[in-house]
Amino acid sequence: MTDAMDVVGARQPAPVLAAAPAVAAVAAVAPLARARRLRAGDRVAVVAPSGPVPAEALDRGLHLMRDWGLDPVVLPHVLGAHPRFGYLAAGDEERARDLTAAWCDPSYAAVFCARGGYGAQRMVDLVDWAAIRAAGPKVFVGFSDVTALHEAFAVRAGFSTLHAPMPGTANFTADRASREALRATLFAPETQLTLGAPTARTLVPGVARGVTLGGCASLLAADLGTPHARPSARGGLLLLEDVEEEGYRLDRILTQLLRSGWLDGVAGVALGSWSACGPYPALRELFLDRLGDLGVPVVEELGFGHGASNVTVPLGVRACLNANDATLTVETPALGP
């Protein structure tokens, strides 16, 4: 093919390409504002930001919360149902309104999610985040689909939260150790500094310090590209876990986090449970393949997530990940005085 010519046959000069704009440096993950610890007699709200909540399961959880000396109040739409989509506890606006109302009511010292499922992403942008910020930090408890809200509280409000069992889930009602670890974190957080599990092992050795973040891997990947997504995990200690994701889907999720640059500069990675995700030896090979080249410490099977047990981990606090000892040590208690 001949060179481009002008009307008199002279060779056109090569076009001058504009220089690419400089990419702004992404700030490292920073510590977040902590709520006060709970006390006996505290009134706490229970919300359902995601899926429908079985009444019997929730009743068991509420009974156990009352045994702690708490006064749990179920918000209006927790036991509701979406008129068309049975996988949602109620309409998006209703679930968002419950969360906003609970947070902004000063009579509630904490907000517990009843369970996960699916739906937090549908309602997260309907929450009144300006009102949430103005109300100040409060204890927030949940995991699984609630990861979308953990990220929103961090990015849009600047508040630390608890990745922990929920009153409508089995690892709250059926596993005493998980439940007692949460209770201790809520009432005496200074007793819950070194976190781990008998299953925890070194995947990649080393020691790293940073601020905790993360949760359900598929939710973190799904958040990429949304208007209020965290720009990067840089400088953070990243928690990852998931449930019912086959190996190739976890491969896709981790690859997306890598390709997007979201994992660039992460300080360390703690892996939790991978319930119903396939044989663990194959998953270990996948984690080594996808995370090993990050050059940071990685601990496996640290005990948080969808397993029968679920270690409570505060998000948004400084911690030390010692992959050599397979421990995560919180350097600031999860909750303040």
TORKOL-4160 file (C-alpha; in steps of 0.2 Angstrom, whole numbers, padded with zeros to 4 digits, m for minus):
337
<pt num="1" X="0000" Y="0000" Z="0000"/>
<pt num="2" X="0007" Y="0017" Z="m0005"/>
<pt num="3" X="0011" Y="0031" Z="0007"/>
<pt num="4" X="m0002" Y="0044" Z="0010"/>
<pt num="5" X="0000" Y="0059" Z="m0002"/>
<pt num="6" X="m0006" Y="0077" Z="m0002"/>
<pt num="7" X="m0015" Y="0085" Z="m0017"/>
<pt num="8" X="0002" Y="0089" Z="m0026"/>
<pt num="9" X="0010" Y="0072" Z="m0022"/>
<pt num="10" X="0022" Y="0077" Z="m0007"/>
<pt num="11" X="0024" Y="0065" Z="0007"/>
<pt num="12" X="0014" Y="0070" Z="0022"/>
<pt num="13" X="0023" Y="0073" Z="0038"/>
<pt num="14" X="0020" Y="0059" Z="0051"/>
<pt num="15" X="0007" Y="0065" Z="0063"/>
<pt num="16" X="0013" Y="0071" Z="0080"/>
<pt num="17" X="0005" Y="0060" Z="0094"/>
<pt num="18" X="0000" Y="0069" Z="0110"/>
<pt num="19" X="0009" Y="0063" Z="0125"/>
<pt num="20" X="m0001" Y="0051" Z="0137"/>
<pt num="21" X="m0007" Y="0060" Z="0152"/>
<pt num="22" X="0003" Y="0056" Z="0168"/>
<pt num="23" X="m0006" Y="0043" Z="0179"/>
<pt num="24" X="m0009" Y="0049" Z="0196"/>
<pt num="25" X="m0001" Y="0039" Z="0210"/>
<pt num="26" X="m0014" Y="0029" Z="0219"/>
<pt num="27" X="m0013" Y="0032" Z="0238"/>
<pt num="28" X="m0010" Y="0017" Z="0249"/>
<pt num="29" X="m0025" Y="0010" Z="0259"/>
<pt num="30" X="m0026" Y="0021" Z="0275"/>
<pt num="31" X="m0033" Y="0017" Z="0292"/>
<pt num="32" X="m0052" Y="0021" Z="0295"/>
<pt num="33" X="m0062" Y="0028" Z="0309"/>
<pt num="34" X="m0067" Y="0015" Z="0322"/>
<pt num="35" X="m0083" Y="0014" Z="0331"/>
<pt num="36" X="m0084" Y="0012" Z="0350"/>
<pt num="37" X="m0085" Y="m0005" Z="0357"/>
<pt num="38" X="m0102" Y="m0012" Z="0363"/>
<pt num="39" X="m0109" Y="m0013" Z="0381"/>
<pt num="40" X="m0122" Y="m0023" Z="0389"/>
<pt num="41" X="m0139" Y="m0015" Z="0386"/>
<pt num="42" X="m0134" Y="m0008" Z="0369"/>
<pt num="43" X="m0149" Y="m0007" Z="0357"/>
<pt num="44" X="m0143" Y="m0013" Z="0340"/>
<pt num="45" X="m0151" Y="m0014" Z="0323"/>
<pt num="46" X="m0153" Y="m0029" Z="0311"/>
<pt num="47" X="m0155" Y="m0026" Z="0292"/>
<pt num="48" X="m0156" Y="m0037" Z="0277"/>
<pt num="49" X="m0147" Y="m0028" Z="0263"/>
<pt num="50" X="m0146" Y="m0043" Z="0251"/>
<pt num="51" X="m0156" Y="m0060" Z="0251"/>
<pt num="52" X="m0172" Y="m0065" Z="0260"/>
<pt num="53" X="m0169" Y="m0071" Z="0278"/>
<pt num="54" X="m0177" Y="m0087" Z="0285"/>
<pt num="55" X="m0187" Y="m0082" Z="0301"/>
<pt num="56" X="m0182" Y="m0097" Z="0311"/>
<pt num="57" X="m0163" Y="m0095" Z="0308"/>
<pt num="58" X="m0164" Y="m0076" Z="0312"/>
<pt num="59" X="m0174" Y="m0080" Z="0328"/>
<pt num="60" X="m0160" Y="m0091" Z="0334"/>
<pt num="61" X="m0147" Y="m0078" Z="0331"/>
<pt num="62" X="m0157" Y="m0064" Z="0340"/>
<pt num="63" X="m0159" Y="m0076" Z="0355"/>
<pt num="64" X="m0140" Y="m0078" Z="0356"/>
<pt num="65" X="m0138" Y="m0059" Z="0354"/>
<pt num="66" X="m0150" Y="m0056" Z="0369"/>
<pt num="67" X="m0139" Y="m0068" Z="0379"/>
<pt num="68" X="m0125" Y="m0056" Z="0376"/>
<pt num="69" X="m0135" Y="m0042" Z="0384"/>
<pt num="70" X="m0139" Y="m0033" Z="0368"/>
<pt num="71" X="m0156" Y="m0027" Z="0363"/>
<pt num="72" X="m0158" Y="m0032" Z="0344"/>
<pt num="73" X="m0171" Y="m0023" Z="0334"/>
<pt num="74" X="m0176" Y="m0030" Z="0317"/>
<pt num="75" X="m0179" Y="m0016" Z="0304"/>
<pt num="76" X="m0196" Y="m0016" Z="0294"/>
<pt num="77" X="m0190" Y="m0025" Z="0278"/>
<pt num="78" X="m0179" Y="m0039" Z="0285"/>
<pt num="79" X="m0192" Y="m0052" Z="0283"/>
<pt num="80" X="m0199" Y="m0045" Z="0268"/>
<pt num="81" X="m0199" Y="m0051" Z="0250"/>
<pt num="82" X="m0196" Y="m0043" Z="0233"/>
<pt num="83" X="m0212" Y="m0043" Z="0223"/>
<pt num="84" X="m0204" Y="m0051" Z="0208"/>
<pt num="85" X="m0186" Y="m0057" Z="0212"/>
<pt num="86" X="m0187" Y="m0070" Z="0226"/>
<pt num="87" X="m0168" Y="m0069" Z="0229"/>
<pt num="88" X="m0170" Y="m0051" Z="0237"/>
<pt num="89" X="m0176" Y="m0048" Z="0254"/>
<pt num="90" X="m0186" Y="m0033" Z="0248"/>
<pt num="91" X="m0186" Y="m0019" Z="0235"/>
<pt num="92" X="m0169" Y="m0010" Z="0233"/>
<pt num="93" X="m0175" Y="0006" Z="0240"/>
<pt num="94" X="m0183" Y="m0002" Z="0255"/>
<pt num="95" X="m0167" Y="m0011" Z="0259"/>
<pt num="96" X="m0157" Y="0005" Z="0257"/>
<pt num="97" X="m0169" Y="0015" Z="0267"/>
<pt num="98" X="m0168" Y="0002" Z="0282"/>
<pt num="99" X="m0149" Y="0003" Z="0282"/>
<pt num="100" X="m0149" Y="0022" Z="0281"/>
<pt num="101" X="m0162" Y="0024" Z="0295"/>
<pt num="102" X="m0153" Y="0012" Z="0306"/>
<pt num="103" X="m0136" Y="0020" Z="0304"/>
<pt num="104" X="m0143" Y="0038" Z="0307"/>
<pt num="105" X="m0154" Y="0033" Z="0322"/>
<pt num="106" X="m0142" Y="0037" Z="0337"/>
<pt num="107" X="m0152" Y="0025" Z="0348"/>
<pt num="108" X="m0143" Y="0011" Z="0339"/>
<pt num="109" X="m0125" Y="0007" Z="0343"/>
<pt num="110" X="m0122" Y="m0006" Z="0329"/>
<pt num="111" X="m0129" Y="m0012" Z="0313"/>
<pt num="112" X="m0129" Y="m0031" Z="0310"/>
<pt num="113" X="m0133" Y="m0038" Z="0293"/>
<pt num="114" X="m0145" Y="m0053" Z="0295"/>
<pt num="115" X="m0137" Y="m0063" Z="0281"/>
<pt num="116" X="m0129" Y="m0062" Z="0263"/>
<pt num="117" X="m0135" Y="m0069" Z="0247"/>
<pt num="118" X="m0136" Y="m0057" Z="0233"/>
<pt num="119" X="m0142" Y="m0039" Z="0232"/>
<pt num="120" X="m0130" Y="m0027" Z="0241"/>
<pt num="121" X="m0124" Y="m0020" Z="0224"/>
<pt num="122" X="m0141" Y="m0016" Z="0219"/>
<pt num="123" X="m0145" Y="m0005" Z="0234"/>
<pt num="124" X="m0128" Y="0002" Z="0238"/>
<pt num="125" X="m0130" Y="0018" Z="0228"/>
<pt num="126" X="m0147" Y="0021" Z="0235"/>
<pt num="127" X="m0140" Y="0023" Z="0253"/>
<pt num="128" X="m0138" Y="0041" Z="0259"/>
<pt num="129" X="m0120" Y="0041" Z="0261"/>
<pt num="130" X="m0119" Y="0059" Z="0266"/>
<pt num="131" X="m0131" Y="0056" Z="0280"/>
<pt num="132" X="m0121" Y="0040" Z="0285"/>
<pt num="133" X="m0104" Y="0051" Z="0286"/>
<pt num="134" X="m0113" Y="0064" Z="0296"/>
<pt num="135" X="m0119" Y="0051" Z="0308"/>
<pt num="136" X="m0102" Y="0045" Z="0312"/>
<pt num="137" X="m0094" Y="0028" Z="0314"/>
<pt num="138" X="m0104" Y="0014" Z="0321"/>
<pt num="139" X="m0101" Y="m0005" Z="0323"/>
<pt num="140" X="m0106" Y="m0014" Z="0306"/>
<pt num="141" X="m0106" Y="m0033" Z="0305"/>
<pt num="142" X="m0107" Y="m0044" Z="0290"/>
<pt num="143" X="m0098" Y="m0054" Z="0277"/>
<pt num="144" X="m0101" Y="m0063" Z="0260"/>
<pt num="145" X="m0112" Y="m0051" Z="0249"/>
<pt num="146" X="m0110" Y="m0038" Z="0262"/>
<pt num="147" X="m0092" Y="m0036" Z="0255"/>
<pt num="148" X="m0100" Y="m0023" Z="0243"/>
<pt num="149" X="m0105" Y="m0013" Z="0259"/>
<pt num="150" X="m0089" Y="m0015" Z="0268"/>
<pt num="151" X="m0080" Y="m0007" Z="0253"/>
<pt num="152" X="m0093" Y="0007" Z="0252"/>
<pt num="153" X="m0091" Y="0011" Z="0271"/>
<pt num="154" X="m0073" Y="0012" Z="0268"/>
<pt num="155" X="m0073" Y="0022" Z="0252"/>
<pt num="156" X="m0088" Y="0033" Z="0254"/>
<pt num="157" X="m0089" Y="0036" Z="0273"/>
<pt num="158" X="m0071" Y="0032" Z="0279"/>
<pt num="159" X="m0077" Y="0020" Z="0293"/>
<pt num="160" X="m0069" Y="0003" Z="0299"/>
<pt num="161" X="m0081" Y="m0012" Z="0299"/>
<pt num="162" X="m0081" Y="m0030" Z="0304"/>
<pt num="163" X="m0080" Y="m0045" Z="0293"/>
<pt num="164" X="m0089" Y="m0057" Z="0304"/>
<pt num="165" X="m0103" Y="m0070" Z="0306"/>
<pt num="166" X="m0121" Y="m0064" Z="0304"/>
<pt num="167" X="m0136" Y="m0068" Z="0316"/>
<pt num="168" X="m0145" Y="m0077" Z="0302"/>
<pt num="169" X="m0130" Y="m0088" Z="0296"/>
<pt num="170" X="m0125" Y="m0105" Z="0303"/>
<pt num="171" X="m0107" Y="m0100" Z="0307"/>
<pt num="172" X="m0115" Y="m0088" Z="0320"/>
<pt num="173" X="m0129" Y="m0099" Z="0327"/>
<pt num="174" X="m0120" Y="m0116" Z="0326"/>
<pt num="175" X="m0102" Y="m0113" Z="0329"/>
<pt num="176" X="m0099" Y="m0107" Z="0346"/>
<pt num="177" X="m0080" Y="m0103" Z="0343"/>
<pt num="178" X="m0085" Y="m0091" Z="0329"/>
<pt num="179" X="m0099" Y="m0083" Z="0339"/>
<pt num="180" X="m0088" Y="m0081" Z="0354"/>
<pt num="181" X="m0074" Y="m0073" Z="0344"/>
<pt num="182" X="m0086" Y="m0060" Z="0338"/>
<pt num="183" X="m0093" Y="m0057" Z="0355"/>
<pt num="184" X="m0076" Y="m0054" Z="0362"/>
<pt num="185" X="m0072" Y="m0042" Z="0347"/>
<pt num="186" X="m0088" Y="m0032" Z="0351"/>
<pt num="187" X="m0086" Y="m0030" Z="0369"/>
<pt num="188" X="m0067" Y="m0032" Z="0373"/>
<pt num="189" X="m0058" Y="m0030" Z="0356"/>
<pt num="190" X="m0041" Y="m0029" Z="0365"/>
<pt num="191" X="m0042" Y="m0048" Z="0368"/>
<pt num="192" X="m0044" Y="m0052" Z="0350"/>
<pt num="193" X="m0028" Y="m0046" Z="0342"/>
<pt num="194" X="m0019" Y="m0061" Z="0335"/>
<pt num="195" X="m0031" Y="m0069" Z="0323"/>
<pt num="196" X="m0029" Y="m0086" Z="0316"/>
<pt num="197" X="m0035" Y="m0104" Z="0314"/>
<pt num="198" X="m0028" Y="m0122" Z="0317"/>
<pt num="199" X="m0029" Y="m0124" Z="0298"/>
<pt num="200" X="m0018" Y="m0108" Z="0294"/>
<pt num="201" X="m0002" Y="m0111" Z="0284"/>
<pt num="202" X="0011" Y="m0102" Z="0275"/>
<pt num="203" X="0009" Y="m0101" Z="0256"/>
<pt num="204" X="0022" Y="m0088" Z="0252"/>
<pt num="205" X="0033" Y="m0083" Z="0267"/>
<pt num="206" X="0037" Y="m0066" Z="0274"/>
<pt num="207" X="0031" Y="m0052" Z="0285"/>
<pt num="208" X="0020" Y="m0037" Z="0280"/>
<pt num="209" X="0011" Y="m0023" Z="0288"/>
<pt num="210" X="m0003" Y="m0013" Z="0281"/>
<pt num="211" X="m0022" Y="m0009" Z="0283"/>
<pt num="212" X="m0034" Y="m0023" Z="0282"/>
<pt num="213" X="m0047" Y="m0024" Z="0268"/>
<pt num="214" X="m0056" Y="m0036" Z="0257"/>
<pt num="215" X="m0069" Y="m0050" Z="0259"/>
<pt num="216" X="m0078" Y="m0060" Z="0246"/>
<pt num="217" X="m0066" Y="m0061" Z="0230"/>
<pt num="218" X="m0081" Y="m0061" Z="0217"/>
<pt num="219" X="m0088" Y="m0046" Z="0225"/>
<pt num="220" X="m0072" Y="m0036" Z="0225"/>
<pt num="221" X="m0070" Y="m0041" Z="0206"/>
<pt num="222" X="m0088" Y="m0036" Z="0203"/>
<pt num="223" X="m0085" Y="m0019" Z="0211"/>
<pt num="224" X="m0071" Y="m0014" Z="0198"/>
<pt num="225" X="m0076" Y="0000" Z="0186"/>
<pt num="226" X="m0090" Y="0006" Z="0197"/>
<pt num="227" X="m0091" Y="0025" Z="0201"/>
<pt num="228" X="m0086" Y="0023" Z="0219"/>
<pt num="229" X="m0074" Y="0008" Z="0218"/>
<pt num="230" X="m0058" Y="0008" Z="0229"/>
<pt num="231" X="m0045" Y="0012" Z="0216"/>
<pt num="232" X="m0032" Y="0000" Z="0222"/>
<pt num="233" X="m0027" Y="m0012" Z="0236"/>
<pt num="234" X="m0010" Y="m0004" Z="0237"/>
<pt num="235" X="m0001" Y="m0005" Z="0254"/>
<pt num="236" X="m0016" Y="m0015" Z="0261"/>
<pt num="237" X="m0017" Y="m0032" Z="0269"/>
<pt num="238" X="m0030" Y="m0040" Z="0258"/>
<pt num="239" X="m0042" Y="m0054" Z="0264"/>
<pt num="240" X="m0049" Y="m0065" Z="0251"/>
<pt num="241" X="m0062" Y="m0079" Z="0252"/>
<pt num="242" X="m0077" Y="m0086" Z="0242"/>
<pt num="243" X="m0090" Y="m0099" Z="0241"/>
<pt num="244" X="m0097" Y="m0111" Z="0227"/>
<pt num="245" X="m0085" Y="m0104" Z="0214"/>
<pt num="246" X="m0076" Y="m0118" Z="0203"/>
<pt num="247" X="m0058" Y="m0116" Z="0200"/>
<pt num="248" X="m0059" Y="m0109" Z="0183"/>
<pt num="249" X="m0071" Y="m0095" Z="0190"/>
<pt num="250" X="m0059" Y="m0091" Z="0204"/>
<pt num="251" X="m0045" Y="m0090" Z="0191"/>
<pt num="252" X="m0055" Y="m0078" Z="0181"/>
<pt num="253" X="m0059" Y="m0067" Z="0197"/>
<pt num="254" X="m0041" Y="m0067" Z="0202"/>
<pt num="255" X="m0035" Y="m0063" Z="0184"/>
<pt num="256" X="m0047" Y="m0049" Z="0183"/>
<pt num="257" X="m0040" Y="m0041" Z="0199"/>
<pt num="258" X="m0022" Y="m0044" Z="0192"/>
<pt num="259" X="m0026" Y="m0037" Z="0175"/>
<pt num="260" X="m0035" Y="m0022" Z="0182"/>
<pt num="261" X="m0020" Y="m0017" Z="0192"/>
<pt num="262" X="m0030" Y="m0017" Z="0208"/>
<pt num="263" X="m0017" Y="m0029" Z="0216"/>
<pt num="264" X="m0002" Y="m0018" Z="0212"/>
<pt num="265" X="0007" Y="m0014" Z="0227"/>
<pt num="266" X="m0003" Y="m0024" Z="0239"/>
<pt num="267" X="0007" Y="m0028" Z="0255"/>
<pt num="268" X="0001" Y="m0045" Z="0259"/>
<pt num="269" X="m0013" Y="m0057" Z="0256"/>
<pt num="270" X="m0023" Y="m0068" Z="0269"/>
<pt num="271" X="m0034" Y="m0082" Z="0261"/>
<pt num="272" X="m0049" Y="m0088" Z="0271"/>
<pt num="273" X="m0061" Y="m0102" Z="0267"/>
<pt num="274" X="m0066" Y="m0108" Z="0250"/>
<pt num="275" X="m0082" Y="m0118" Z="0254"/>
<pt num="276" X="m0088" Y="m0129" Z="0239"/>
<pt num="277" X="m0075" Y="m0122" Z="0227"/>
<pt num="278" X="m0067" Y="m0139" Z="0223"/>
<pt num="279" X="m0053" Y="m0149" Z="0230"/>
<pt num="280" X="m0041" Y="m0138" Z="0240"/>
<pt num="281" X="m0025" Y="m0145" Z="0233"/>
<pt num="282" X="m0030" Y="m0138" Z="0216"/>
<pt num="283" X="m0035" Y="m0122" Z="0223"/>
<pt num="284" X="m0018" Y="m0120" Z="0232"/>
<pt num="285" X="m0010" Y="m0122" Z="0215"/>
<pt num="286" X="m0021" Y="m0109" Z="0208"/>
<pt num="287" X="m0017" Y="m0097" Z="0222"/>
<pt num="288" X="0002" Y="m0100" Z="0220"/>
<pt num="289" X="0000" Y="m0097" Z="0201"/>
<pt num="290" X="m0010" Y="m0081" Z="0202"/>
<pt num="291" X="m0004" Y="m0073" Z="0218"/>
<pt num="292" X="0014" Y="m0080" Z="0220"/>
<pt num="293" X="0022" Y="m0068" Z="0208"/>
<pt num="294" X="0016" Y="m0053" Z="0218"/>
<pt num="295" X="0031" Y="m0055" Z="0229"/>
<pt num="296" X="0022" Y="m0053" Z="0245"/>
<pt num="297" X="0018" Y="m0064" Z="0260"/>
<pt num="298" X="0002" Y="m0075" Z="0258"/>
<pt num="299" X="m0006" Y="m0085" Z="0272"/>
<pt num="300" X="m0019" Y="m0099" Z="0267"/>
<pt num="301" X="m0034" Y="m0106" Z="0277"/>
<pt num="302" X="m0034" Y="m0092" Z="0290"/>
<pt num="303" X="m0052" Y="m0097" Z="0295"/>
<pt num="304" X="m0063" Y="m0082" Z="0290"/>
<pt num="305" X="m0077" Y="m0083" Z="0277"/>
<pt num="306" X="m0090" Y="m0096" Z="0272"/>
<pt num="307" X="m0084" Y="m0111" Z="0281"/>
<pt num="308" X="m0091" Y="m0119" Z="0296"/>
<pt num="309" X="m0081" Y="m0107" Z="0307"/>
<pt num="310" X="m0078" Y="m0089" Z="0303"/>
<pt num="311" X="m0065" Y="m0079" Z="0312"/>
<pt num="312" X="m0070" Y="m0061" Z="0314"/>
<pt num="313" X="m0058" Y="m0049" Z="0306"/>
<pt num="314" X="m0059" Y="m0030" Z="0307"/>
<pt num="315" X="m0057" Y="m0020" Z="0291"/>
<pt num="316" X="m0048" Y="m0003" Z="0290"/>
<pt num="317" X="m0036" Y="m0006" Z="0304"/>
<pt num="318" X="m0017" Y="m0008" Z="0305"/>
<pt num="319" X="m0011" Y="m0026" Z="0306"/>
<pt num="320" X="0004" Y="m0037" Z="0303"/>
<pt num="321" X="0003" Y="m0052" Z="0292"/>
<pt num="322" X="0016" Y="m0065" Z="0297"/>
<pt num="323" X="0016" Y="m0078" Z="0284"/>
<pt num="324" X="0030" Y="m0087" Z="0293"/>
<pt num="325" X="0019" Y="m0090" Z="0308"/>
<pt num="326" X="0003" Y="m0090" Z="0298"/>
<pt num="327" X="m0005" Y="m0076" Z="0309"/>
<pt num="328" X="m0013" Y="m0060" Z="0307"/>
<pt num="329" X="m0010" Y="m0048" Z="0321"/>
<pt num="330" X="m0021" Y="m0032" Z="0323"/>
<pt num="331" X="m0010" Y="m0018" Z="0329"/>
<pt num="332" X="m0025" Y="m0007" Z="0334"/>
<pt num="333" X="m0040" Y="m0015" Z="0342"/>
<pt num="334" X="m0055" Y="m0017" Z="0331"/>
<pt num="335" X="m0066" Y="m0005" Z="0341"/>
<pt num="336" X="m0062" Y="0010" Z="0352"/>
<pt num="337" X="m0066" Y="0013" Z="0370"/>
